[in-house]
């Protein structure tokens, strides 16, 4: 029988409060006067196949594989090849474009960011319903993550259109988010009492349930925080952690995937509809290939990141460390499942409300065998 979880509190309003709207509107006015931020492209005349189109793209995190290997080459070179030079694009990672990650969806709704990438875990601070696909302890491997995203994707498309006027074009994932520590541990139970860098509310709740102290720190500040002793462990991707030098300040890394770092790429609907139909079709086809490449890369790089951490010869794209990989034990898998059903999912439903409970029970609960109360 599917396991039922506690009833949620009443649904939280979907639209941010008036203070946040005013702040976003102020940013829109400022950005409109800044050439680094693109406005929606002008509508093209029917049949005008010679019209040149330039797109402005806000991509994912700088200096990690998803951006450097996949997103940047696609927008800087591939899109021009696919359209015979008709479409060109400029791209900047969101963490170097002057935006906070939390602002991307509101700015896309306003049209200030016509094409943008949003980290699901971050935007879920305002819209927890999005985080259903990447809740901590939900997807222990990439096969499970693929299935979760496939089941929930139609609902994400609907949410983005209705609440933000955004057309969902792709769903990306980073390599597995694992736990790195500066002193030895053998599993989840050993993390009690430690200060651990987290990047989302769900991660913080998971470690709090373990008896650890979660500390929210931006990705770019992880290594300095480790060096300064602000935290002694950090959750981030396997290869992305290697890219920022985390293997130089830690000694042990867990092979257990806690989350994956899913992101969504979309377009302001007015900007999207302003493009000629054939261009939209070409973009969709190209982005489908890009999405597949990013997922295949995340799968491959999850293992490669761990290989690099310990210094194996199979590490070809990262820097070799001398770390110890903590293997996943049956006890840790049991603890992971228990944390999901007893802490992570009930608290997500509590924050998110009855609409989220209903969405879970409609799209994910039947397949996972875990149902929430209040959404039937």
C-alpha positions as CSV (number, residue, x, y, z in Angstrom):
1,X,0.0,0.0,0.0
2,X,1.3,3.5,-0.7
3,X,2.4,5.3,2.4
4,X,0.4,8.4,3.3
5,X,2.0,11.5,4.7
6,X,0.6,14.2,6.9
7,X,-2.0,16.7,5.6
8,X,-0.5,20.0,4.4
9,X,-1.3,23.5,5.5
10,X,-3.5,25.7,3.3
11,X,-1.8,26.6,-0.1
12,X,0.6,29.5,-0.1
13,X,-0.2,32.2,-2.7
14,X,1.6,31.5,-6.0
15,X,2.5,35.2,-6.7
16,X,5.2,36.9,-4.7
17,X,4.2,39.7,-2.3
18,X,4.0,43.3,-3.3
19,X,7.5,44.2,-2.0
20,X,9.1,41.6,-4.2
21,X,7.1,42.7,-7.2
22,X,8.2,46.3,-6.6
23,X,11.8,45.2,-6.3
24,X,11.5,43.2,-9.5
25,X,9.9,46.1,-11.3
26,X,12.7,48.4,-10.2
27,X,15.3,46.0,-11.5
28,X,13.4,45.9,-14.8
29,X,13.6,49.7,-15.1
30,X,17.3,49.6,-14.3
31,X,18.0,46.7,-16.7
32,X,16.0,48.3,-19.5
33,X,18.6,51.1,-19.6
34,X,21.5,48.6,-19.6
35,X,22.8,47.2,-22.9
36,X,23.9,43.9,-21.3
37,X,20.2,42.9,-20.8
38,X,18.3,42.0,-23.9
39,X,14.7,42.9,-24.7
40,X,12.3,40.7,-26.6
41,X,13.1,40.4,-30.3
42,X,10.9,42.4,-32.7
43,X,8.3,40.4,-34.5
44,X,9.3,39.2,-37.9
45,X,7.3,39.7,-41.1
46,X,5.8,36.4,-42.4
47,X,8.1,34.9,-45.0
48,X,11.0,37.2,-44.2
49,X,13.6,34.4,-44.0
50,X,16.5,36.8,-44.4
51,X,15.9,38.8,-41.2
52,X,18.8,38.4,-38.8
53,X,17.9,37.6,-35.2
54,X,20.2,38.1,-32.2
55,X,19.2,36.5,-28.9
56,X,20.4,37.3,-25.4
57,X,20.7,34.3,-23.1
58,X,21.2,34.0,-19.4
59,X,22.8,30.6,-18.8
60,X,23.7,28.4,-15.9
61,X,26.5,28.6,-13.4
62,X,29.9,29.9,-14.7
63,X,33.0,27.7,-14.8
64,X,31.2,24.3,-14.6
65,X,30.8,21.7,-17.3
66,X,27.1,22.4,-18.1
67,X,28.0,25.9,-19.1
68,X,31.5,25.6,-20.6
69,X,31.0,22.3,-22.5
70,X,27.4,22.6,-23.5
71,X,25.5,25.8,-23.1
72,X,28.1,28.3,-24.2
73,X,29.2,26.4,-27.4
74,X,25.5,25.8,-28.3
75,X,24.6,29.5,-28.2
76,X,27.8,30.9,-29.5
77,X,28.4,28.6,-32.4
78,X,25.8,25.8,-32.8
79,X,22.7,27.9,-33.1
80,X,24.2,29.9,-36.0
81,X,25.1,26.6,-37.8
82,X,21.6,25.3,-37.3
83,X,20.0,28.4,-38.8
84,X,22.4,29.0,-41.5
85,X,23.7,32.2,-39.8
86,X,20.2,33.6,-39.4
87,X,20.2,33.5,-35.6
88,X,23.1,34.4,-33.4
89,X,23.2,34.6,-29.7
90,X,25.1,36.1,-26.8
91,X,25.2,34.2,-23.5
92,X,26.3,35.0,-20.0
93,X,26.1,32.8,-16.9
94,X,23.5,34.1,-14.4
95,X,26.1,34.4,-11.6
96,X,28.1,36.8,-13.7
97,X,25.3,38.8,-15.3
98,X,24.4,40.9,-12.3
99,X,21.4,38.8,-11.3
100,X,20.6,36.9,-8.2
101,X,19.4,33.4,-8.9
102,X,16.1,34.1,-7.1
103,X,15.3,36.9,-9.5
104,X,15.5,35.0,-12.8
105,X,11.8,33.9,-13.1
106,X,10.3,37.3,-12.0
107,X,12.6,39.0,-14.5
108,X,11.6,36.6,-17.2
109,X,7.9,37.3,-16.5
110,X,8.7,41.0,-16.9
111,X,10.6,40.4,-20.2
112,X,13.8,41.8,-18.9
113,X,15.4,38.4,-19.3
114,X,13.8,37.0,-22.5
115,X,15.7,33.7,-22.4
116,X,17.0,32.4,-19.0
117,X,18.1,29.5,-16.9
118,X,16.8,29.1,-13.4
119,X,18.0,26.7,-10.7
120,X,15.0,24.8,-9.4
121,X,16.3,24.5,-5.8
122,X,16.8,28.3,-5.7
123,X,13.5,29.5,-7.3
124,X,11.8,27.0,-5.0
125,X,12.3,29.4,-2.1
126,X,9.4,31.3,-3.8
127,X,7.8,28.5,-5.7
128,X,8.4,25.2,-3.7
129,X,6.1,23.3,-6.2
130,X,8.9,23.3,-8.7
131,X,11.2,21.4,-6.4
132,X,9.2,18.2,-6.5
133,X,11.5,16.8,-9.1
134,X,14.7,17.2,-7.1
135,X,13.8,16.9,-3.4
136,X,16.7,15.8,-1.3
137,X,16.9,12.0,-1.0
138,X,14.3,11.5,-3.8
139,X,16.5,10.4,-6.7
140,X,19.5,8.1,-5.7
141,X,20.6,7.7,-9.3
142,X,20.2,9.4,-12.7
143,X,17.8,6.8,-14.0
144,X,15.3,7.7,-11.2
145,X,15.8,11.4,-11.8
146,X,15.0,11.0,-15.5
147,X,11.8,9.2,-14.6
148,X,10.8,11.8,-12.0
149,X,11.4,14.7,-14.5
150,X,9.5,12.9,-17.3
151,X,6.5,12.4,-15.0
152,X,6.4,15.9,-13.6
153,X,7.4,17.9,-16.7
154,X,3.9,18.5,-18.0
155,X,3.0,20.1,-14.6
156,X,6.1,22.3,-14.7
157,X,5.2,23.5,-18.2
158,X,1.8,24.5,-16.9
159,X,3.1,26.3,-13.8
160,X,5.6,28.3,-15.8
161,X,3.0,29.4,-18.4
162,X,0.3,30.3,-15.9
163,X,2.4,32.0,-13.2
164,X,5.3,33.5,-15.1
165,X,4.3,33.6,-18.8
166,X,7.3,31.5,-19.5
167,X,7.6,28.8,-22.2
168,X,9.6,25.8,-20.9
169,X,12.2,24.8,-23.5
170,X,14.6,22.5,-21.6
171,X,15.3,20.8,-18.3
172,X,19.0,20.4,-17.4
173,X,20.8,18.6,-14.6
174,X,24.2,19.0,-13.0
175,X,26.1,15.9,-11.9
176,X,25.0,14.3,-8.6
177,X,25.2,16.6,-5.5
178,X,27.2,14.7,-2.9
179,X,28.7,15.5,0.5
180,X,32.4,16.6,0.8
181,X,34.0,16.8,4.2
182,X,37.3,17.9,5.6
183,X,37.5,15.0,8.0
184,X,36.6,11.3,7.7
185,X,33.1,10.0,7.9
186,X,31.6,6.6,7.0
187,X,28.0,7.5,6.2
188,X,25.0,9.8,6.9
189,X,25.0,9.0,10.7
190,X,28.5,10.4,11.1
191,X,27.5,13.9,9.9
192,X,25.6,14.7,13.1
193,X,27.1,17.8,14.8
194,X,28.9,19.1,11.7
195,X,28.4,22.4,10.0
196,X,27.4,21.6,6.4
197,X,27.1,23.9,3.4
198,X,23.7,23.5,1.7
199,X,22.0,25.3,-1.2
200,X,18.3,24.8,-0.6
201,X,15.7,24.6,2.1
202,X,15.2,20.9,1.5
203,X,18.8,20.1,1.9
204,X,18.9,22.2,5.1
205,X,15.9,20.3,6.5
206,X,17.5,16.9,5.7
207,X,20.7,17.8,7.6
208,X,18.8,19.3,10.4
209,X,17.0,16.0,10.8
210,X,20.4,14.2,10.9
211,X,21.5,16.5,13.7
212,X,23.9,18.6,11.6
213,X,23.9,22.4,11.3
214,X,23.1,23.5,7.7
215,X,24.6,26.7,6.4
216,X,23.5,28.2,3.1
217,X,26.5,29.4,1.1
218,X,26.6,30.3,-2.6
219,X,28.4,27.9,-4.9
220,X,31.3,30.4,-5.7
221,X,32.0,30.8,-1.9
222,X,32.2,27.1,-0.9
223,X,36.0,26.8,-1.0
224,X,36.7,30.1,0.9
225,X,34.1,29.0,3.5
226,X,35.9,25.6,3.9
227,X,39.3,27.2,4.2
228,X,38.0,29.7,6.8
229,X,36.4,26.9,8.8
230,X,32.9,28.3,8.4
231,X,31.8,24.8,7.4
232,X,33.5,21.5,7.5
233,X,31.4,19.8,4.9
234,X,29.6,20.9,1.7
235,X,27.0,19.5,-0.6
236,X,27.7,20.1,-4.3
237,X,28.3,18.3,-7.6
238,X,31.1,15.7,-8.1
239,X,32.9,17.3,-11.1
240,X,31.8,20.9,-10.3
241,X,33.2,20.5,-6.8
242,X,36.5,19.4,-8.5
243,X,36.4,22.3,-10.8
244,X,36.4,24.8,-8.0
245,X,39.1,23.0,-6.1
246,X,37.0,21.4,-3.4
247,X,39.3,18.3,-3.5
248,X,42.1,20.5,-2.2
249,X,40.3,21.4,1.1
250,X,38.5,18.1,1.8
251,X,39.5,14.6,2.5
252,X,36.4,12.4,2.1
253,X,33.5,12.5,-0.4
254,X,30.3,10.4,-0.3
255,X,29.1,8.5,-3.4
256,X,25.5,9.0,-2.2
257,X,23.5,11.4,-4.5
258,X,21.4,13.7,-2.3
259,X,20.2,16.0,-5.0
260,X,21.2,16.7,-8.6
261,X,20.9,20.5,-9.2
262,X,18.1,20.5,-11.8
263,X,17.7,23.7,-13.8
264,X,15.0,24.9,-16.2
265,X,15.6,26.9,-19.4
266,X,12.8,28.9,-20.9
267,X,11.6,32.0,-22.7
268,X,9.3,34.9,-21.9
269,X,6.3,34.0,-24.0
270,X,6.1,37.4,-25.8
271,X,9.8,37.0,-26.8
272,X,9.2,33.4,-27.9
273,X,6.1,34.2,-29.9
274,X,7.9,37.1,-31.6
275,X,10.2,34.6,-33.3
276,X,9.2,33.2,-36.7
277,X,7.6,29.8,-36.5
278,X,10.4,28.0,-38.3
279,X,13.0,29.6,-36.0
280,X,11.1,28.3,-33.0
281,X,11.0,24.8,-34.5
282,X,14.7,24.9,-35.1
283,X,15.4,26.1,-31.6
284,X,13.2,23.4,-30.1
285,X,15.0,20.7,-32.0
286,X,18.4,22.0,-31.2
287,X,17.5,22.4,-27.5
288,X,16.3,18.9,-27.4
289,X,19.7,17.7,-28.5
290,X,21.4,20.1,-26.0
291,X,19.3,18.7,-23.2
292,X,20.2,15.1,-24.1
293,X,23.9,16.0,-24.2
294,X,23.7,17.7,-20.8
295,X,22.0,14.8,-19.2
296,X,24.4,12.2,-20.7
297,X,27.3,14.5,-19.6
298,X,25.9,14.7,-16.1
299,X,25.7,10.9,-15.9
300,X,29.2,10.5,-17.1
301,X,30.7,13.3,-15.0
302,X,29.1,12.1,-11.8
303,X,31.4,9.1,-12.0
304,X,34.3,11.1,-13.4
305,X,34.1,13.6,-10.5
306,X,34.5,10.8,-8.0
307,X,37.4,9.4,-10.1
308,X,39.1,12.7,-10.0
309,X,38.6,13.1,-6.3
310,X,40.6,10.0,-5.6
311,X,43.1,10.5,-8.4
312,X,42.2,7.6,-10.7
313,X,43.7,7.5,-14.2
314,X,40.1,7.6,-15.6
315,X,40.1,11.3,-14.5
316,X,40.7,13.1,-17.8
317,X,38.9,16.4,-17.6
318,X,39.3,17.3,-13.9
319,X,42.2,17.7,-11.5
320,X,43.3,14.6,-9.6
321,X,43.0,14.6,-5.8
322,X,43.9,12.2,-3.1
323,X,40.6,11.8,-1.4
324,X,38.7,8.8,0.0
325,X,35.3,8.0,-1.6
326,X,32.7,6.9,1.0
327,X,30.7,4.1,-0.6
328,X,26.9,3.8,-0.4
329,X,25.8,1.2,2.2
330,X,22.5,-0.5,2.6
331,X,22.1,1.4,5.9
332,X,22.6,4.7,4.1
333,X,20.0,3.8,1.5
334,X,17.5,2.9,4.2
335,X,18.3,6.1,6.0
336,X,17.9,8.1,2.8
337,X,14.4,6.6,2.2
338,X,13.4,7.2,5.8
339,X,14.5,10.9,5.6
340,X,12.5,11.3,2.4
341,X,9.2,10.0,3.8
342,X,9.5,11.2,7.4
343,X,11.1,14.7,6.9
344,X,11.8,15.9,3.4
345,X,8.5,15.3,1.7
346,X,6.2,16.2,4.7
347,X,8.0,19.5,5.2
348,X,7.9,20.2,1.5
349,X,4.1,19.7,1.5
350,X,3.8,21.8,4.6
351,X,5.6,24.7,2.9
352,X,3.9,24.2,-0.4
353,X,0.3,23.6,0.4
354,X,-2.6,21.6,-0.9
355,X,-2.0,22.3,-4.6
356,X,1.5,20.8,-4.2
357,X,0.1,17.8,-2.4
358,X,-2.4,17.3,-5.2
359,X,0.3,17.7,-7.9
360,X,2.5,15.1,-6.1
361,X,-0.4,12.6,-5.9
362,X,-1.3,13.1,-9.5
363,X,2.2,13.0,-11.2
364,X,4.6,11.3,-8.8
365,X,2.9,9.5,-5.9
366,X,1.4,6.5,-7.8
367,X,4.8,5.6,-9.4
368,X,6.8,6.1,-6.3
369,X,4.3,4.4,-4.0
370,X,4.3,7.4,-1.6
371,X,1.1,9.5,-1.4
372,X,0.5,12.7,0.6
373,X,-2.7,13.4,2.4
374,X,-4.9,16.4,1.4
375,X,-4.5,16.1,-2.4
376,X,-7.0,13.4,-3.2
